[in-house]
Amino acid sequence: MSKRIGTPLLKLNKVSKVFAGYRALDEVSLEVYPGQVLCLLGDNGAGKSTLIKVLAGFHEATTGTLELNGEVTAFKSPKDASQAGIATVHQFGGTFPLMSIGRSFFVGAEPTKGKGILRRFDKKFANETAVREMQALGITRVTDGDRLIGALSGGERQAAAIARAVHFGANVLILDEPTAALGVKEAAHVLRIVMQARNRGVAVILVTHNVSHALTVGDHFAVLIHGAKADDFAKGERTREQITDLMAGGEAMAELEKELNTLTGSVEKIN
Amino acid sequence: MSKTSSNPATTQKSAVTKLRDLTRRPEIGALAGTVIVYVFFSIFGGKEFTALGGLSAWANTAAELLIIALPVGLLMIAGEFDLSVGSVVAGSSVTLALISGYWGLPLWVGIIAALCLGLISGFLNGLMVTKTKVPSFIVTLAMQFGLAGLTLGSVRLITQTTSISLAEESIFKEMFGGKFANQFENAIFWAIAAALLVAWILQVSPYGNWIFALGGDIISARAAGVQVEKTKIALFMATGFGASLVGVIQATLYNGTSTSGGQSFVFNSVIAVVIGGVVLTGGYGSVVGIVLGTCTFAIVNQGVYYTGWDSDWAALILGILLLAAVLMNNTFRRLALSGGKKEVKKNV
């Protein structure tokens, strides 16, 4: 398959991040390609959050470099990253529960009409655009841009945030645990939206600890353990069991199973 | 496609939906509060309360409070507090009285200096909150005490008293401290101008979106490109300016000042804003609500004198109103947030 050809959109070269002597990221190298979903897997505290914060400009890497379209860059602030087309969507959509859909869609990039002292927020345009972009991602239940974000379901909030990122021309979309707080149906819907973004040529970085969700949409996978990259593989190169074992720390999992077996009797015995 | 069937729902809201949307607006609770207390005092306060005299009493109180409550409300929507407004009122009226009363400089010099004091203290509040990340509750409380001490200390040092008179007559005195129709303060015009300006900023200008976003989710707001520090500092400067404007109004109205004036504005402004439906944790509120909340406060505050009861009862009523307002705000917010799910059933 034509998976890893051309220049990566975003490339990490041995990036480390040290917080007051604690090594949260240890020489992680990654490549992100347009139209692909890169799944970032790892247990809690493995360094996933730190990694995406480096990508989104919230933290600067202590050592190592970041390449954007083959050129070395440094993000000094989240603004630098978003100007480079990198958008982050957090677990709860990163939206404002008590703001209207239209208003929250355009926070920081308010559409205006009129000039000079009469320059004013274009609410009609904001509401219509937000509703249209959400409907384009399959959220047809949303028809009123004046409705509060807090009145939407978890999946719809995610959709609103993803629609926003895509609308503002994000070419790298970082999704931080988008399905963690959702039910099965809604999670499936969000994954479908992820695939739609991917098909539009967006590079998606999906952070998750749900192996099933990752396997459903992922093209490439990276597993983090204690801040270091433990494995890096393309779709179909590992089985679900191998990935789960790796995430849980491999041997540790086997040991835990053994220990549980002594308490409950082995699996064969029960069967 | 299903376009034709979904269009009516998209473009035209049914009368029921419109009515329900209206009941879910944050101002409705505030309006109910204002109407209830007005009717209450119309009954127990008699004709005098509803006559011009009664109207001017609460309108004057409301006007001065509103000039401070509006920017305090904006700041609260953005998720911050300002408890220093009391000392800024006192400090700026003392500054004006010192410069134009004690030292005899022209009134306009004193007025500009007083307003600058408000802007500077607001700037310092904003700078400290954004740079140190110490909660604004503490920063502005420190400013409240620090500035009160500074004002009292300097006045005693310079004049050996704690009250200064301001006798000069000029057009500026009329502008800020004058009255119209015998009993209405010109502060009412300043309050109306302030309400229009703040309504424009919050609900019409693009910056209003930033203020809501700051109080809603500051991390997302920053990530979306909102200039968090600048916006916050500007808002603190606005509360400082509003407080110093009231300081100027009081000093010119009463022809002088004492160092202890204005302290009641600290809590009164918060009460008025909360009764007006602004959420304490930020992200929600409206100018109409703040205006109504301020009127409610002023009606109770002044109305009690017309009933012939002891004025102590006003504080009790305000306490109950405050609690009721917060409970009601929570209910209205829950209703607004639950809007999505019921919609499906009703439209089908």
Interface residues (C-beta under 8 A of the other chain):
Chain A: A56 F58 P78 K79 S82 T88 H90 G94 T95 F96 P97 L98 M99 R103 S104 F106 V107 G108 A109 E110 T112 R119 R120 F121 V131 T140 R141 T143 D144 D146 R147 L148 G150 A151 L152 S153
Chain B: S6 A9 T10 K13 D21 V204 S205 P206 G208 N209 W210 F212 A213 G216 D217 I219 S220 A221 R222 A223 A224 G225 V226 V279 G283 Y284 R333 A336 L337 S338 G339 G340 K341 V344
